[in-house]
Amino acid sequence: MFSKSTFEAAQAQAKTETKLFLVDATATWCGPCKKMDKTTWVDDKVVAWMKQNAIAAQIDVDAQKETAAVCESALSTVTGRSA
Protein backbone atom coordinates (compact mmCIF):
# COMPACT_ATOMS: atom_id res chain seq x y z
CA MET A 1 0.00 0.00 0.00
CA PHE A 2 2.86 2.36 0.72
CA SER A 3 4.82 3.82 -2.16
CA LYS A 4 8.18 2.21 -2.87
CA SER A 5 9.37 5.60 -4.15
CA THR A 6 11.24 8.17 -2.12
CA PHE A 7 9.20 10.48 0.08
CA GLU A 8 9.73 13.32 -2.38
CA ALA A 9 8.77 11.22 -5.41
CA ALA A 10 5.62 9.95 -3.69
CA GLN A 11 4.70 13.53 -2.77
CA ALA A 12 5.22 14.65 -6.38
CA GLN A 13 3.15 11.71 -7.65
CA ALA A 14 0.27 12.69 -5.38
CA LYS A 15 0.39 16.22 -6.70
CA THR A 16 0.56 15.09 -10.34
CA GLU A 17 -2.34 12.67 -9.88
CA THR A 18 -4.28 15.22 -7.75
CA LYS A 19 -4.55 12.74 -4.90
CA LEU A 20 -4.12 13.17 -1.17
CA PHE A 21 -0.62 12.60 0.17
CA LEU A 22 -0.77 10.47 3.31
CA VAL A 23 2.28 10.06 5.50
CA ASP A 24 2.40 7.30 8.09
CA ALA A 25 5.08 8.25 10.60
CA THR A 26 6.23 5.11 12.36
CA ALA A 27 9.04 3.83 14.58
CA THR A 28 10.36 0.43 15.57
CA TRP A 29 9.42 1.11 19.20
CA CYS A 30 5.84 2.30 18.46
CA GLY A 31 3.25 -0.24 19.59
CA PRO A 32 0.23 1.48 18.01
CA CYS A 33 2.19 1.73 14.73
CA LYS A 34 2.80 -2.03 14.75
CA LYS A 35 -0.89 -2.63 15.39
CA MET A 36 -1.85 -0.42 12.44
CA ASP A 37 0.60 -2.33 10.23
CA LYS A 38 -1.19 -5.56 11.15
CA THR A 39 -4.76 -4.23 10.99
CA THR A 40 -5.50 -0.88 9.34
CA TRP A 41 -2.94 -0.86 6.56
CA VAL A 42 -3.91 -4.37 5.38
CA ASP A 43 -7.69 -3.90 5.62
CA ASP A 44 -9.15 -4.43 2.15
CA LYS A 45 -11.44 -1.39 2.39
CA VAL A 46 -8.60 0.88 3.52
CA VAL A 47 -6.28 -0.40 0.80
CA ALA A 48 -8.95 0.07 -1.89
CA TRP A 49 -9.77 3.60 -0.71
CA MET A 50 -6.11 4.55 -0.59
CA LYS A 51 -5.43 3.27 -4.10
CA GLN A 52 -8.35 5.32 -5.39
CA ASN A 53 -7.74 8.54 -3.44
CA ALA A 54 -4.20 8.86 -2.13
CA ILE A 55 -0.53 8.17 -2.44
CA ALA A 56 0.87 6.92 0.85
CA ALA A 57 4.40 7.08 2.19
CA GLN A 58 5.64 5.44 5.36
CA ILE A 59 8.59 6.96 7.19
CA ASP A 60 10.56 5.80 10.18
CA VAL A 61 10.87 8.89 12.38
CA ASP A 62 14.15 7.66 13.86
CA ALA A 63 15.82 6.60 10.61
CA GLN A 64 14.48 9.52 8.54
CA LYS A 65 14.87 12.41 10.96
CA GLU A 66 14.97 15.17 8.33
CA THR A 67 11.80 13.96 6.63
CA ALA A 68 10.13 13.53 10.01
CA ALA A 69 11.01 17.13 10.89
CA VAL A 70 9.44 18.36 7.64
CA CYS A 71 6.28 16.37 8.42
CA GLU A 72 6.18 17.69 11.98
CA SER A 73 6.48 21.24 10.70
CA ALA A 74 3.69 20.66 8.17
CA LEU A 75 1.46 19.11 10.83
CA SER A 76 1.88 22.10 13.12
CA THR A 77 0.88 24.36 10.21
CA VAL A 78 -2.28 22.32 9.63
CA THR A 79 -3.25 21.96 13.30
CA GLY A 80 -2.10 25.36 14.49
CA ARG A 81 -0.02 23.71 17.21
CA SER A 82 3.68 24.35 17.47
CA ALA A 83 5.99 21.43 16.79
C-alpha positions in Angstrom: 0.0 0.0 0.0 2.9 2.4 0.7 4.8 3.8 -2.2 8.2 2.2 -2.9 9.4 5.6 -4.2 11.2 8.2 -2.1 9.2 10.5 0.1 9.7 13.3 -2.4 8.8 11.2 -5.4 5.6 10.0 -3.7 4.7 13.5 -2.8 5.2 14.6 -6.4 3.2 11.7 -7.7 0.3 12.7 -5.4 0.4 16.2 -6.7 0.6 15.1 -10.3 -2.3 12.7 -9.9 -4.3 15.2 -7.8 -4.6 12.7 -4.9 -4.1 13.2 -1.2 -0.6 12.6 0.2 -0.8 10.5 3.3 2.3 10.1 5.5 2.4 7.3 8.1 5.1 8.3 10.6 6.2 5.1 12.4 9.0 3.8 14.6 10.4 0.4 15.6 9.4 1.1 19.2 5.8 2.3 18.5 3.3 -0.2 19.6 0.2 1.5 18.0 2.2 1.7 14.7 2.8 -2.0 14.8 -0.9 -2.6 15.4 -1.9 -0.4 12.4 0.6 -2.3 10.2 -1.2 -5.6 11.1 -4.8 -4.2 11.0 -5.5 -0.9 9.3 -2.9 -0.9 6.6 -3.9 -4.4 5.4 -7.7 -3.9 5.6 -9.2 -4.4 2.1 -11.4 -1.4 2.4 -8.6 0.9 3.5 -6.3 -0.4 0.8 -8.9 0.1 -1.9 -9.8 3.6 -0.7 -6.1 4.5 -0.6 -5.4 3.3 -4.1 -8.4 5.3 -5.4 -7.7 8.5 -3.4 -4.2 8.9 -2.1 -0.5 8.2 -2.4 0.9 6.9 0.9 4.4 7.1 2.2 5.6 5.4 5.4 8.6 7.0 7.2 10.6 5.8 10.2 10.9 8.9 12.4 14.2 7.7 13.9 15.8 6.6 10.6 14.5 9.5 8.5 14.9 12.4 11.0 15.0 15.2 8.3 11.8 14.0 6.6 10.1 13.5 10.0 11.0 17.1 10.9 9.4 18.4 7.6 6.3 16.4 8.4 6.2 17.7 12.0 6.5 21.2 10.7 3.7 20.7 8.2 1.5 19.1 10.8 1.9 22.1 13.1 0.9 24.4 10.2 -2.3 22.3 9.6 -3.3 22.0 13.3 -2.1 25.4 14.5 0.0 23.7 17.2 3.7 24.4 17.5 6.0 21.4 16.8 
